[in-house]
Amino acid sequence: MRTERLVILAAAAILAASLVVAGWFGTRLLVARHDNALIASLAAGHDLATGADDPPALTFARLHFLSTRDRLDEAQPLANRLAAGPDRRIAVAALYDMANARLRLALDHLGSNRIDPAVPLVRLAKEGYRRALVLDPGFWDAKYNLDIAMRLVRDFPQLDIEGEEMPPEAAKKLWTDLPGIPQGLP
């Protein structure tokens, strides 16, 4: 009689634990479905606001939405948050996505012969590619795009003359910042 009672109590405890676990997994499934629906909505072109407590995948989807629409000032805080987050894969993707958006915008400027706004965008893109490569040194796409950006605007050491500053006109006569758009193979 006592054994039967223990078996019934053990079965009830297992059933209760199973219901709790099933409820937890069900809740997680509903949250994941909701987040996936929001990501799909962003991918379809509907602008949705995200918060600091949203999952990194949803924040990245919003970042990608903003960066593909050249709204880089709104996307930068999201990229900073993702880059500082614990998920390295999402951090690398965020840095790479922002760098690509900046390089794409710089190439648009160069295509219409607006060099002055293109130079800082290329420099920021190079910084983004470098930060992505620090987190993932084997990321070949970032290496390739960094190489393209390096060919667009070269990094030269700044000349430090004690007590004197070189006027910007003189610096431009020495070397141009933007040698030209690379064409063909190296």
Secondary structure, DSSP 4 states (H G I P E B T S, - for coil): -HHHHHHHHHHHHHHHHHHHHHHHHHHHHHHHHHHHHHHHHHHTT------TTS-HHHHHHHHHHHHHTT-HHHHHHHHHHHHTSS-HHHHHHHHHHHHHHHHHHHHHHHHTT-HHHHHHHHHHHHHHHHHHHHH-TT-HHHHHHHHHHHHHS---PPP-BTTB---HHHHHHH--S------S--
